[in-house]
Amino acid sequence: RGVRSLVSAFTVGHVSVERLKLHKNQIGSAGAQALTFLLSGSALPPMELHLSHNYLLPSSVKMLLQAAARNVNYPRRLSDGVGQPMPLWLRVEQQKVSWSGFVRGNEQGNWSRAQDMITSATEWMMAARREAGMLSNASQGSWGASPAMLCLANGSQCRSWRALKRRL
């Protein structure tokens, strides 16, 4: 209920935020669903959404990613409009619920599982953008020349998945 009220206040008040930190707030699927309205419908959607240490399932994260993908205003530029478009930095690590395939202490296996999830997320996001008319069917399986939509954390910086993939 709290997240729904927050999103409603942002929407009604025409408030935009670049960084929204909602970590450690006991947010679950209902809160994630409320945040989809902010991600999909905002003219200036957040560049960063911090949701770590909550109760989100992978299906909730998928819902958030699809919402961002449907918004023509992602990836965003900084508020001054200068520079490269930046993908959404969605932080969902350390959830209080178990995610299938992740084992505490298995860094190598967890990294591999995370890469698989990013690959799947790219496919979901491309499908959402195609359905919204933002990608043609010709761009099947590739972002083409579009700016990166996904960001993987590297320390305190957001790096696009495309840039990281080139280094792998």
Secondary structure as UniProt FT lines:
FT   HELIX           2..12
FT   TURN            13..14
FT   STRAND          19..21
FT   TURN            23..24
FT   HELIX           29..41
FT   STRAND          48..50
FT   HELIX           58..69
FT   TURN            72..73
FT   TURN            79..80
FT   STRAND          89..91
FT   TURN            100..101
FT   TURN            104..105
FT   HELIX           107..131
FT   TURN            132..133
FT   HELIX           137..139
FT   TURN            140..141
FT   TURN            144..145
FT   STRAND          151..154
FT   TURN            155..156
FT   STRAND          157..160
FT   HELIX           161..167
//
